[in-house]
Amino acid sequence: MPTFLKEKHPLDFMGRPPQMAAKDLDLWYRARPILLIDAINLYFNVGLGGQTDVPPGTSPEIAAMWLLNTQKRADVVIEQKDFWIIVELRFDATANALGRILTYISLWNLNLIDLKPVRGILVTNRKDSDIEFVAATMGIEVLII
């Protein structure tokens, strides 16, 4: 279950990342000056996990498409010198956003890019003390923009 970082974007990239919803894009534009401090690489729509079991006789091209279509997608992945950050952008975040980050971190750790540790950050527009409490117990940072 490989991790696909795909295309590296310049740190000053201001375009629309692939498959990013409009409300999430607004959060990204507002959070990027904070999130990109000390960043060395930037990736969007990062593929994690995915199903590799395909019927016997499946062509390699179809098997590759199946894997890409079944992968989970992290909104943003940022590489720092000593660690990675997986960012979930979620307008009006609920508990399911925390589940997504935990899933992404677990899948990342299953197929490490390198030996640097990974952190999770939830970027949202809404303060929710329950979400903040649960996130803190899981080691996930919440950035309210």
C-alpha positions as CSV (number, residue, x, y, z in Angstrom):
1,M,0.0,0.0,0.0
2,P,2.3,2.7,-1.2
3,T,2.2,6.4,-0.4
4,F,2.1,8.6,-3.5
5,L,3.4,12.1,-2.9
6,K,2.9,13.0,-6.6
7,E,3.9,16.4,-7.8
8,K,6.0,18.6,-5.6
9,H,4.7,22.2,-5.6
10,P,6.7,25.3,-5.0
11,L,6.2,26.8,-1.5
12,D,4.8,30.0,-3.1
13,F,2.2,28.0,-5.1
14,M,-1.1,30.0,-5.1
15,G,-3.1,28.0,-7.6
16,R,-6.0,25.6,-6.9
17,P,-4.6,22.2,-5.7
18,P,-6.2,19.1,-7.3
19,Q,-9.6,18.0,-5.8
20,M,-9.7,20.7,-3.1
21,A,-13.1,22.0,-2.2
22,A,-13.7,25.8,-2.4
23,K,-14.2,26.1,1.4
24,D,-11.1,24.1,2.1
25,L,-9.2,26.2,-0.4
26,D,-10.1,29.3,1.5
27,L,-8.8,27.7,4.7
28,W,-5.6,26.7,3.0
29,Y,-5.0,30.2,1.7
30,R,-5.5,31.6,5.2
31,A,-3.4,28.9,7.0
32,R,-0.5,28.5,4.5
33,P,1.6,31.4,5.9
34,I,1.6,29.6,9.3
35,L,1.9,26.0,8.0
36,L,4.7,26.7,5.6
37,I,7.1,28.3,8.1
38,D,10.3,26.3,7.8
39,A,8.8,24.0,5.1
40,I,11.1,22.5,2.5
41,N,8.5,20.6,0.3
42,L,4.8,20.9,-0.4
43,Y,2.4,18.2,-1.7
44,F,-1.3,18.1,-2.3
45,N,-3.8,15.3,-2.7
46,V,-1.4,12.7,-1.4
47,G,-2.4,9.1,-1.9
48,L,-2.2,6.8,1.1
49,G,-3.1,3.1,1.5
50,G,-5.3,1.6,-1.1
51,Q,-6.4,-1.8,-2.2
52,T,-3.8,-4.0,-4.0
53,D,-5.8,-7.2,-4.2
54,V,-7.1,-7.5,-7.8
55,P,-8.6,-10.5,-9.6
56,P,-6.0,-12.8,-11.3
57,G,-5.2,-11.7,-14.8
58,T,-5.8,-8.0,-14.1
59,S,-3.5,-6.0,-16.3
60,P,-0.8,-3.9,-14.5
61,E,-2.4,-0.7,-15.9
62,I,-5.9,-1.6,-14.4
63,A,-4.3,-2.8,-11.1
64,A,-2.5,0.6,-10.9
65,M,-5.7,2.5,-11.6
66,W,-7.5,0.4,-9.0
67,L,-4.9,1.3,-6.4
68,L,-5.1,5.0,-7.2
69,N,-8.9,4.9,-7.0
70,T,-9.0,3.2,-3.6
71,Q,-6.4,5.3,-1.9
72,K,-7.3,7.7,0.9
73,R,-6.3,11.3,0.0
74,A,-4.6,13.7,2.4
75,D,-5.3,17.3,1.5
76,V,-1.8,18.6,2.1
77,V,1.5,17.1,3.2
78,I,4.4,19.4,4.2
79,E,7.9,18.3,4.6
80,Q,10.0,20.0,7.3
81,K,13.7,19.3,7.9
82,D,13.0,17.0,10.8
83,F,9.4,15.8,10.4
84,W,6.4,15.6,8.1
85,I,3.0,17.3,8.6
86,I,-0.3,15.8,7.3
87,V,-2.9,18.6,7.1
88,E,-6.6,18.0,7.0
89,L,-8.5,21.1,5.9
90,R,-12.1,21.0,7.1
91,F,-14.7,23.7,7.1
92,D,-16.9,23.3,10.2
93,A,-14.8,20.3,11.3
94,T,-16.5,17.4,13.2
95,A,-15.0,14.3,14.8
96,N,-14.7,12.6,11.4
97,A,-11.9,15.0,10.5
98,L,-9.9,13.6,13.4
99,G,-10.6,10.1,12.1
100,R,-9.3,11.0,8.7
101,I,-6.0,12.4,10.2
102,L,-5.5,9.3,12.3
103,T,-6.2,7.1,9.2
104,Y,-3.7,9.1,7.2
105,I,-1.0,9.0,9.9
106,S,-1.5,5.2,10.3
107,L,-1.2,4.6,6.6
108,W,1.8,6.9,6.3
109,N,3.6,4.9,9.1
110,L,2.8,1.7,7.3
111,N,4.7,2.8,4.3
112,L,7.3,5.3,5.4
113,I,8.8,7.8,3.0
114,D,11.8,8.2,5.3
115,L,12.5,7.9,9.0
116,K,11.3,11.4,10.0
117,P,8.2,11.4,12.3
118,V,4.8,12.6,11.1
119,R,2.4,15.0,12.8
120,G,-1.2,15.8,12.1
121,I,-2.8,19.2,11.9
122,L,-6.5,19.9,11.5
123,V,-7.2,23.3,10.0
124,T,-10.8,24.5,10.5
125,N,-12.8,27.7,10.9
126,R,-14.9,26.7,13.9
127,K,-13.8,26.4,17.5
128,D,-15.1,23.2,19.2
129,S,-13.8,22.4,22.6
130,D,-14.7,18.7,22.3
131,I,-12.7,18.4,19.0
132,E,-9.8,20.3,20.5
133,F,-9.7,18.1,23.6
134,V,-9.9,14.8,21.7
135,A,-7.3,16.0,19.2
136,A,-4.9,16.9,22.0
137,T,-5.3,13.4,23.5
138,M,-4.3,12.0,20.1
139,G,-1.4,14.3,19.5
140,I,-3.2,16.2,16.7
141,E,-2.9,20.0,16.5
142,V,-6.0,22.1,15.8
143,L,-5.5,25.3,13.9
144,I,-8.5,27.6,13.9
145,I,-8.4,30.1,11.1
